[in-house]
Amino acid sequence: MTTYDDRASLADLTSTAERVRRSVESVIEGKPEVVRLALTVLLAEGHLLIEDVPGVGKTMLAKTLAKSIDCSVQRIQFTPDLLPSDITGVSIYDQQRREFEFKPGAIFAQIVIGDEINRASPKTQSALLESMEERQVTIDGTTYALPSPFMVVATQNPVEMEGTYPLPEAQRDRFMARVSVGYPSPEAELQMLDVHGGPSPLDDLTAVAHAHDVVKLIEAVREVYVAAPVRRYVVDLVSATRSHPELRLGASPRATLHLLRAVKASAALSGRDYVLPDDVQQLAAPVLAHRLLPTAQAQLNRRTAEQVVHDILQRTPVPAAHHRGEMPPGAAARSF
């Protein structure tokens, strides 16, 4: 049980997050919004899907985030011949002791980097389902708990590229948010030549936070206040995706929970212990869009899921200022 003294204060959270942010941005130039989203997902106990074309720094972002935190890290290179047991582990018979011994797979780490996840077969992809949702692995009837914190940072190439398998809907729904790194600006790319032109900047990168610090920050984020009108706003946005004429699959109740957790983490990173509707609007597309399936007509019209989410944001009434409940009673003097 966590006591008051064990919990992180708002100042602790923002200062630790700022150290991690600076560490990641020392390697990933010109993408502050991407780095912030990665931190938001980490503190919200979620998993991050990074999707973009090859060579824009997807894996570098995942490795930099992992190395900035002093915790166990495993990297899985997904290939067509990768087996589910390579991820979860396997029981091997020990002839001397005449019993089976469990050999943990790569999933038994606090930060798991899944590189090019959509190059593995759907059978192998499904090996992540239990671990990402329940933070445990079941092998031969025995359940093994995963360490805390636990986060999967997966990268994938666009599905139009050769040798890729689209992630099934259940797999995409496990990821709290999806982000595209995108090409850097000319100035950031010029700076990248200076930073990456010699030895890898990851070689000199040192951890600026510990795993137990992250656990305390996660517990602090759980205590962020969300007023009833803002919670209703979250539900209204997600519900609107289920009846939108341009969508054949809307967001699940898991998406509602993920959006709520994400906005609480975002508010904490902004130095607030209460959530604003602005937090919801900023994270709606990254959290919801990858779960939605546009209709055939919407695809013919080249309408993306992100555009549909923005339409829903424009049409859904925002809680009025005097109904938002922006500041909980005693919030100014309260620590988490």
Salt bridges, closest charged atoms under 4 A:
GLU18 OE2 - ARG21 NH2 2.28
GLU18 OE2 - ARG22 NH1 3.46
GLU25 OE1 - ARG21 NH1 2.62
GLU29 OE2 - HIS196 NE2 3.67
GLU45 OE2 - ARG222 NH2 2.76
GLU51 OE1 - ARG178 NH1 3.41
ASP70 OD2 - HIS210 ND1 3.24
ASP94 OD2 - ARG97 NE 3.29
GLU99 OE2 - ARG97 NH1 3.71
GLU101 OE1 - ARG97 NH2 3.22
GLU101 OE2 - LYS103 NZ 3.45
ASP115 OD2 - ARG75 NH2 2.53
GLU116 OE2 - ARG119 NE 3.17
GLU133 OE1 - ARG254 NE 3.01
ASP173 OD2 - ARG254 NH1 2.45
ASP173 OD1 - ARG291 NH1 2.63
ASP213 OD1 - HIS212 ND1 3.25
ASP236 OD1 - ARG232 NE 3.28
GLU246 OE1 - ARG303 NH2 3.03
ASP273 OD2 - ARG334 NH2 3.62
ASP279 OD1 - ARG272 NH2 2.92
GLU306 OE2 - ARG178 NH2 2.51
ASP311 OD2 - ARG303 NH2 2.14
GLU326 OE2 - ARG324 NH1 2.98
